[in-house]
Protein backbone atom coordinates (compact mmCIF):
# COMPACT_ATOMS: atom_id res chain seq x y z
CA UNK A 1 0.00 0.00 0.00
CA UNK A 2 1.36 3.41 -0.96
CA UNK A 3 1.74 6.09 1.69
CA UNK A 4 1.56 8.87 -0.91
CA UNK A 5 -1.31 11.36 -0.65
CA UNK A 6 -2.74 12.27 -4.05
CA UNK A 7 -3.26 15.82 -5.27
CA UNK A 8 -7.05 15.74 -4.95
CA UNK A 9 -7.00 14.36 -1.41
CA UNK A 10 -4.32 16.83 -0.38
CA UNK A 11 -6.32 19.75 -1.81
CA UNK A 12 -9.18 18.75 0.50
CA UNK A 13 -6.86 18.50 3.52
CA UNK A 14 -5.40 21.92 2.73
CA UNK A 15 -8.81 23.53 2.24
CA UNK A 16 -10.10 22.12 5.53
CA UNK A 17 -6.99 23.33 7.34
CA UNK A 18 -7.40 26.81 5.89
CA UNK A 19 -11.06 26.86 7.00
CA UNK A 20 -10.07 25.74 10.50
CA UNK A 21 -7.33 28.38 10.77
CA UNK A 22 -9.23 31.35 9.39
CA UNK A 23 -12.79 30.65 10.55
CA UNK A 24 -12.27 28.79 13.84
CA UNK A 25 -8.86 29.69 15.30
CA UNK A 26 -8.31 33.25 14.10
CA UNK A 27 -11.34 34.72 15.95
CA UNK A 28 -9.98 33.20 19.18
CA UNK A 29 -6.39 34.41 19.02
CA UNK A 30 -6.91 36.84 21.90
CA UNK A 31 -8.37 34.05 24.04
CA UNK A 32 -5.29 31.90 23.38
CA UNK A 33 -2.88 34.74 24.14
CA UNK A 34 -4.66 36.00 27.26
CA UNK A 35 -5.12 32.51 28.71
CA UNK A 36 -1.69 31.24 27.65
CA UNK A 37 -3.29 28.03 26.46
CA UNK A 38 -5.04 26.53 23.46
CA UNK A 39 -8.65 25.75 24.47
CA UNK A 40 -9.53 22.07 24.73
CA UNK A 41 -12.17 22.27 22.01
CA UNK A 42 -9.61 23.55 19.50
CA UNK A 43 -7.25 20.76 20.48
CA UNK A 44 -10.05 18.23 19.99
CA UNK A 45 -10.88 19.65 16.56
CA UNK A 46 -7.23 19.41 15.54
CA UNK A 47 -7.18 15.77 16.65
CA UNK A 48 -10.34 14.98 14.70
CA UNK A 49 -8.82 16.53 11.57
CA UNK A 50 -5.73 14.32 11.86
CA UNK A 51 -3.38 17.25 12.45
CA UNK A 52 -1.51 15.49 15.26
CA UNK A 53 -0.29 12.94 12.71
CA UNK A 54 -0.39 14.66 9.34
CA UNK A 55 3.26 13.72 8.60
CA UNK A 56 3.02 10.19 10.07
CA UNK A 57 2.55 7.47 7.40
CA UNK A 58 -0.99 6.01 7.09
CA UNK A 59 0.14 2.54 8.16
CA UNK A 60 0.48 4.02 11.66
CA UNK A 61 -2.69 6.08 11.55
CA UNK A 62 -1.39 9.35 10.14
CA UNK A 63 -2.27 11.31 7.01
CA UNK A 64 1.09 10.62 5.38
CA UNK A 65 1.95 14.04 3.94
CA UNK A 66 5.41 14.39 2.45
CA UNK A 67 7.50 17.49 3.11
CA UNK A 68 6.35 19.27 -0.06
CA UNK A 69 2.77 18.94 1.22
CA UNK A 70 3.83 19.64 4.81
CA UNK A 71 5.10 23.12 3.90
CA UNK A 72 1.83 24.05 2.21
CA UNK A 73 0.02 23.08 5.41
CA UNK A 74 2.57 24.99 7.51
CA UNK A 75 2.02 28.17 5.52
CA UNK A 76 -1.68 27.95 6.39
CA UNK A 77 -1.00 27.18 10.06
CA UNK A 78 1.42 30.11 10.30
CA UNK A 79 -1.41 32.51 9.51
CA UNK A 80 -2.74 32.37 13.07
CA UNK A 81 -1.46 31.89 16.63
CA UNK A 82 1.68 29.76 16.44
CA UNK A 83 0.60 27.99 19.63
CA UNK A 84 -1.93 25.97 17.64
CA UNK A 85 0.73 24.55 15.34
CA UNK A 86 2.97 23.96 18.34
CA UNK A 87 0.40 21.57 19.86
CA UNK A 88 1.12 18.97 17.22
CA UNK A 89 4.37 20.27 15.72
CA UNK A 90 6.67 17.94 17.64
CA UNK A 91 4.47 14.92 16.90
CA UNK A 92 4.82 15.50 13.17
CA UNK A 93 8.29 17.00 13.17
CA UNK A 94 11.43 16.71 15.19
CA UNK A 95 10.14 14.05 17.63
CA UNK A 96 7.85 12.01 15.39
CA UNK A 97 10.23 11.98 12.44
CA UNK A 98 13.03 10.48 14.53
CA UNK A 99 10.72 7.51 15.14
CA UNK A 100 9.49 7.35 11.54
CA UNK A 101 13.00 7.49 10.14
CA UNK A 102 15.01 5.56 12.69
CA UNK A 103 12.71 3.57 15.01
CA UNK A 104 12.56 -0.22 15.06
CA UNK A 105 9.38 -1.93 13.90
CA UNK A 106 8.44 -2.54 17.53
CA UNK A 107 9.03 1.09 18.50
CA UNK A 108 6.95 2.35 15.59
CA UNK A 109 4.13 -0.06 16.40
CA UNK A 110 4.12 0.99 20.06
CA UNK A 111 4.27 4.76 19.69
CA UNK A 112 3.35 6.08 16.24
CA UNK A 113 -0.37 5.23 16.45
CA UNK A 114 -0.90 7.13 19.72
CA UNK A 115 1.26 9.98 18.42
CA UNK A 116 -0.75 10.26 15.18
CA UNK A 117 -4.06 10.29 17.05
CA UNK A 118 -2.92 12.88 19.58
CA UNK A 119 -3.34 10.45 22.45
CA UNK A 120 0.37 10.92 23.12
CA UNK A 121 2.32 14.16 22.74
CA UNK A 122 5.98 13.52 21.95
CA UNK A 123 8.66 16.02 22.99
CA UNK A 124 12.11 16.35 21.45
CA UNK A 125 14.52 16.55 24.39
CA UNK A 126 17.78 17.76 22.86
CA UNK A 127 18.54 21.32 24.03
CA UNK A 128 20.50 21.73 27.26
CA UNK A 129 21.85 24.70 29.24
CA UNK A 130 25.20 24.25 27.46
CA UNK A 131 24.10 22.68 24.17
CA UNK A 132 21.52 24.17 21.86
CA UNK A 133 21.83 24.41 18.10
CA UNK A 134 24.85 22.08 18.09
CA UNK A 135 23.99 18.73 19.73
CA UNK A 136 27.65 17.71 19.76
CA UNK A 137 28.02 19.64 23.02
CA UNK A 138 25.34 17.85 25.02
CA UNK A 139 26.15 16.54 28.49
CA UNK A 140 23.16 14.34 29.38
CA UNK A 141 24.68 10.90 29.92
CA UNK A 142 23.37 7.37 29.45
CA UNK A 143 25.28 4.62 31.26
CA UNK A 144 24.71 0.95 30.55
CA UNK A 145 23.34 -1.06 33.47
CA UNK A 146 23.07 -4.70 32.40
CA UNK A 147 20.34 -4.85 29.75
CA UNK A 148 19.16 -1.36 30.76
CA UNK A 149 20.45 2.22 30.62
CA UNK A 150 20.49 4.91 33.30
CA UNK A 151 19.98 8.44 31.98
CA UNK A 152 20.88 11.58 33.89
CA UNK A 153 20.93 15.18 32.72
CA UNK A 154 19.09 18.46 32.33
CA UNK A 155 17.17 19.60 29.25
CA UNK A 156 15.98 23.16 28.63
CA UNK A 157 13.25 24.91 26.61
CA UNK A 158 11.58 21.60 25.72
CA UNK A 159 8.46 22.23 23.65
CA UNK A 160 5.27 20.57 24.94
CA UNK A 161 7.11 19.18 27.98
CA UNK A 162 4.24 20.04 30.39
CA UNK A 163 1.81 17.85 28.41
CA UNK A 164 4.20 15.26 26.97
CA UNK A 165 3.57 11.55 27.25
CA UNK A 166 6.87 10.62 25.64
CA UNK A 167 10.30 12.23 25.59
CA UNK A 168 12.69 11.54 22.72
CA UNK A 169 15.88 12.03 24.73
CA UNK A 170 19.36 12.61 23.33
CA UNK A 171 22.14 11.37 25.60
CA UNK A 172 25.86 10.77 25.34
CA UNK A 173 26.91 7.13 25.73
CA UNK A 174 30.65 7.76 25.25
CA UNK A 175 32.99 10.54 24.13
CA UNK A 176 32.95 11.30 20.42
CA UNK A 177 35.52 9.28 18.48
CA UNK A 178 36.36 8.13 14.98
CA UNK A 179 33.39 5.75 15.05
CA UNK A 180 30.81 8.46 15.69
CA UNK A 181 29.47 11.19 17.95
CA UNK A 182 28.73 8.81 20.82
CA UNK A 183 25.13 10.05 21.06
CA UNK A 184 22.12 7.76 21.34
CA UNK A 185 18.41 8.57 21.35
CA UNK A 186 16.11 7.04 23.94
CA UNK A 187 12.33 6.75 24.19
CA UNK A 188 11.48 7.77 27.75
CA UNK A 189 7.85 7.74 28.94
CA UNK A 190 7.00 10.94 30.81
CA UNK A 191 5.82 8.96 33.84
CA UNK A 192 9.11 7.08 34.24
CA UNK A 193 10.75 7.29 37.66
CA UNK A 194 13.29 10.09 37.75
CA UNK A 195 11.65 12.32 35.13
CA UNK A 196 10.73 15.76 36.41
CA UNK A 197 9.17 18.56 34.38
CA UNK A 198 9.70 22.12 35.59
CA UNK A 199 7.33 25.07 35.54
CA UNK A 200 6.21 26.51 32.21
CA UNK A 201 8.60 29.10 30.84
CA UNK A 202 7.36 32.70 30.76
CA UNK A 203 8.25 33.76 27.23
CA UNK A 204 8.29 36.98 25.23
CA UNK A 205 5.62 35.65 22.87
CA UNK A 206 3.94 32.54 21.52
CA UNK A 207 1.59 32.35 24.49
CA UNK A 208 -0.09 28.95 24.63
CA UNK A 209 2.95 27.19 23.18
CA UNK A 210 4.40 25.67 26.31
CA UNK A 211 8.06 24.96 27.02
CA UNK A 212 9.79 23.87 30.22
CA UNK A 213 12.96 22.39 31.67
CA UNK A 214 13.06 18.62 32.08
CA UNK A 215 15.43 16.79 34.40
CA UNK A 216 16.37 13.11 34.19
CA UNK A 217 17.78 11.61 37.36
CA UNK A 218 18.96 7.99 37.07
CA UNK A 219 16.05 7.24 34.73
CA UNK A 220 16.18 3.52 33.94
CA UNK A 221 15.09 2.33 30.49
CA UNK A 222 15.63 -0.99 28.68
CA UNK A 223 17.72 -1.63 25.58
CA UNK A 224 14.45 -1.66 23.64
CA UNK A 225 14.15 2.09 24.33
CA UNK A 226 17.21 2.90 22.17
CA UNK A 227 15.96 4.36 18.88
CA UNK A 228 16.78 2.00 16.03
CA UNK A 229 18.46 -0.36 18.50
CA UNK A 230 21.72 1.42 17.64
CA UNK A 231 23.62 3.54 20.13
CA UNK A 232 25.33 5.53 17.38
CA UNK A 233 22.26 6.54 15.41
CA UNK A 234 21.42 9.50 17.66
CA UNK A 235 23.55 12.22 16.13
CA UNK A 236 22.50 11.31 12.59
CA UNK A 237 18.87 11.20 13.67
CA UNK A 238 19.18 14.63 15.29
CA UNK A 239 20.79 16.22 12.24
CA UNK A 240 18.26 14.74 9.82
CA UNK A 241 15.26 15.60 11.95
CA UNK A 242 16.46 19.15 12.57
CA UNK A 243 17.19 19.73 8.87
CA UNK A 244 13.71 18.60 7.89
CA UNK A 245 12.22 20.74 10.64
CA UNK A 246 14.05 23.81 9.38
CA UNK A 247 12.10 23.75 6.12
CA UNK A 248 8.86 23.43 8.09
CA UNK A 249 9.78 26.41 10.30
CA UNK A 250 10.65 28.42 7.19
CA UNK A 251 7.19 27.68 5.79
CA UNK A 252 5.59 28.66 9.08
CA UNK A 253 7.44 31.98 8.87
CA UNK A 254 6.06 32.58 5.38
CA UNK A 255 2.51 32.01 6.63
CA UNK A 256 2.98 34.47 9.47
CA UNK A 257 4.56 37.02 7.14
CA UNK A 258 1.53 36.72 4.85
CA UNK A 259 -0.74 37.48 7.82
CA UNK A 260 1.35 40.52 8.77
CA UNK A 261 1.22 41.72 5.16
CA UNK A 262 -2.56 41.26 4.96
CA UNK A 263 -3.05 43.16 8.22
CA UNK A 264 -0.81 45.95 6.90
CA UNK A 265 -2.65 46.29 3.59
CA UNK A 266 -6.06 46.27 5.28
CA UNK A 267 -4.96 48.95 7.75
CA UNK A 268 -3.33 51.12 5.10
CA UNK A 269 -6.46 50.98 2.96
CA UNK A 270 -8.76 52.23 5.75
CA UNK A 271 -6.76 54.26 8.29
CA UNK A 272 -6.51 57.94 7.48
CA UNK A 273 -4.09 60.74 8.23
CA UNK A 274 -5.40 64.22 7.62
CA UNK A 275 -8.36 62.74 5.82
CA UNK A 276 -6.21 60.74 3.39
CA UNK A 277 -5.90 56.94 3.57
CA UNK A 278 -2.32 56.21 4.60
CA UNK A 279 -2.10 53.67 1.80
CA UNK A 280 -2.03 56.59 -0.62
CA UNK A 281 1.30 57.73 0.81
CA UNK A 282 4.22 56.50 -1.25
CA UNK A 283 6.42 55.69 1.74
CA UNK A 284 3.72 53.39 3.11
CA UNK A 285 3.36 51.78 -0.31
CA UNK A 286 7.12 51.22 -0.33
CA UNK A 287 6.95 49.35 2.99
CA UNK A 288 4.10 47.19 1.70
CA UNK A 289 6.07 46.49 -1.46
CA UNK A 290 9.04 45.29 0.63
CA UNK A 291 6.72 43.04 2.64
CA UNK A 292 5.17 41.54 -0.48
CA UNK A 293 8.57 40.91 -2.05
CA UNK A 294 9.80 39.13 1.06
CA UNK A 295 6.71 36.92 1.27
CA UNK A 296 6.89 35.93 -2.38
CA UNK A 297 10.62 35.17 -2.22
CA UNK A 298 10.18 33.14 0.96
CA UNK A 299 7.32 31.11 -0.45
CA UNK A 300 9.31 30.23 -3.58
CA UNK A 301 12.39 29.30 -1.53
CA UNK A 302 10.42 27.08 0.86
CA UNK A 303 8.73 25.20 -1.97
CA UNK A 304 12.05 24.68 -3.74
CA UNK A 305 13.78 23.47 -0.56
CA UNK A 306 10.94 21.05 0.16
CA UNK A 307 11.07 19.72 -3.41
CA UNK A 308 14.80 19.06 -3.08
CA UNK A 309 14.29 17.34 0.26
CA UNK A 310 11.66 14.98 -1.15
CA UNK A 311 13.83 14.16 -4.18
CA UNK A 312 16.93 13.74 -2.01
CA UNK A 313 18.80 16.35 -4.05
CA UNK A 314 19.70 18.55 -1.08
CA UNK A 315 18.96 17.79 2.55
CA UNK A 316 21.55 20.05 4.14
CA UNK A 317 22.25 23.38 2.45
CA UNK A 318 18.71 24.15 1.22
CA UNK A 319 16.99 23.60 4.60
CA UNK A 320 19.39 25.97 6.33
CA UNK A 321 19.15 28.57 3.55
CA UNK A 322 15.36 28.45 3.69
CA UNK A 323 15.21 28.80 7.47
CA UNK A 324 17.78 31.58 7.49
CA UNK A 325 16.05 33.67 4.85
CA UNK A 326 12.44 33.10 5.87
CA UNK A 327 12.83 33.59 9.62
CA UNK A 328 14.85 36.75 9.08
CA UNK A 329 12.34 37.89 6.46
CA UNK A 330 9.32 37.46 8.75
CA UNK A 331 11.07 39.58 11.40
CA UNK A 332 11.45 42.38 8.88
CA UNK A 333 7.88 42.04 7.62
CA UNK A 334 6.52 42.08 11.18
CA UNK A 335 8.58 45.17 12.02
CA UNK A 336 7.24 46.95 8.94
CA UNK A 337 3.70 45.93 9.91
CA UNK A 338 4.08 47.65 13.29
CA UNK A 339 5.54 50.70 11.56
CA UNK A 340 2.62 50.90 9.13
CA UNK A 341 0.16 50.69 12.03
CA UNK A 342 1.98 53.45 13.88
CA UNK A 343 1.14 53.74 17.56
CA UNK A 344 -1.73 51.27 17.14
CA UNK A 345 0.79 48.58 16.24
CA UNK A 346 2.36 48.84 19.69
CA UNK A 347 -0.88 48.12 21.57
CA UNK A 348 -1.69 44.70 23.01
CA UNK A 349 -4.61 43.04 21.28
CA UNK A 350 -3.64 44.32 17.83
CA UNK A 351 -2.58 41.29 15.72
CA UNK A 352 0.65 42.80 14.44
CA UNK A 353 1.86 43.47 17.99
CA UNK A 354 1.45 39.78 18.83
CA UNK A 355 3.05 38.73 15.54
CA UNK A 356 6.04 41.00 16.21
CA UNK A 357 6.72 39.18 19.49
CA UNK A 358 5.86 35.68 18.25
CA UNK A 359 8.19 35.59 15.27
CA UNK A 360 11.32 36.54 17.19
CA UNK A 361 11.65 32.96 18.41
CA UNK A 362 11.73 31.56 14.87
CA UNK A 363 15.30 32.85 14.44
CA UNK A 364 16.42 30.91 17.52
CA UNK A 365 14.94 27.42 17.73
CA UNK A 366 15.88 24.44 15.57
CA UNK A 367 19.17 26.20 14.88
CA UNK A 368 19.87 29.91 15.18
CA UNK A 369 20.43 32.11 12.14
CA UNK A 370 24.14 32.07 12.96
CA UNK A 371 24.23 28.26 12.86
CA UNK A 372 22.39 28.28 9.51
CA UNK A 373 25.01 30.63 8.08
CA UNK A 374 27.78 28.29 9.21
CA UNK A 375 26.03 25.29 7.67
CA UNK A 376 25.43 27.03 4.34
CA UNK A 377 28.79 28.78 4.04
CA UNK A 378 30.87 25.92 5.37
CA UNK A 379 28.99 23.36 3.33
CA UNK A 380 29.55 25.23 0.09
CA UNK A 381 33.27 25.70 0.77
CA UNK A 382 33.75 22.02 1.64
CA UNK A 383 31.87 20.99 -1.50
CA UNK A 384 34.13 23.22 -3.61
CA UNK A 385 37.24 21.63 -2.06
CA UNK A 386 35.96 18.13 -2.75
CA UNK A 387 35.15 18.93 -6.34
CA UNK A 388 38.51 20.63 -6.81
Steps between C-alpha positions, in 0.01 A plus 500: 500500500636841404538768765482778240213749526357591160448855378121492532505362854768747603300792357214400731732475802646842421159661451371359829811621681459848355134505611599388850774764527310797362144430616552314829841590646555856380197647685636348823859621484448743788354221714808285434741784576322626812454151645843373394340179381325350200139422601412132526236520228756628249736221598220247451417642157865476398505136611184421305652655187809279529735793559687324781622245245490672163865406426476147647453228233146354469613153607534648850183706489630827359412696187836431337586842356846535351709810566385678183142467628606570859627848409173593331319403820755691710445818301130478587568423867742793524217740421367486856628452856814287481392323819247298301766358270724441800243261652572240236825630350730267692280198426535558127847650500814471702371234744271296276738497205780350709269203561377484140851514360701307755270301732485121505182329384406439863559863597292626209218259581499605866515877463408632155128415521447690827716785370299528176169503687614759753458257787871547567695824462866436421768750604845533346741520794826621347576856617696541823635797698835455322390343171242649269531524124802267499414165664866398503537693826232321700581369847201280589652156554369147453691225681443133429363299792473136393227485235382849601629858486504769768449853368590814691505860383316828461308614192381856438227675298333169411188563293181334629684361804213586741257281302739241356437129528830407339843661495739431213819549701848558360778376727872440474605136539874563452734778388496576129757298306584385150203262507242771564366773726426262787140624524199271528129581501270347759122471525415602856137497619415820687382302803829312540664521842754780509336723238408844628344780297553856621263795495388644167739759363376860492589606147504822300233367264332189365265481797332160514804324355645348813866429571673391820817352645510123541737317732594132479641350817618138471209425266513128421391381155554168319709436190173497306470875569806581284375646171582264215668264747826678414690712749671699225193601303416796725713772347395409146137489608531843662661659195247352258200586713620855562573558130152387402351714775683807374305494174176468697592798721587701189154426360340598829685832479362560151145443625547746784658755267197470271273576797709804595487620139122454480451690826724779368316534169159498669610768747663717235187486286270625779700703754525868419742780575369848439204352320715300257531120518858427603522246220507792258833614643792377294720419799230270637464339158876444498483313832215284371697430184797380709268275701345350188840437343623322811191279521518401135873424516456297818214297359699412187808407705303278739331312217832448323673379818216258572513367143873434533449328834237264359717418197810458717687761296590720797426424863759726659570833331146577377328445838740737673476760222121488514485535878757778502327709236139443602539549875702816446249614238198457729675712765538780248143466374364504856706809584366678192146398597538672838646805327208520257254479790682776685416529868213253458752231410657526845176428688419158644208334327597628155606197289823651372621567855459131584660395171799727567568318828414150376733491202813595692533142622508360146857629457612306808352151521594202284829676431570871530556720196871496582509119490316502165762735357777266613325200346440674167836675470708214633312244296556687176872547568548132587312397186726723289811341655372150431419580141836670453 
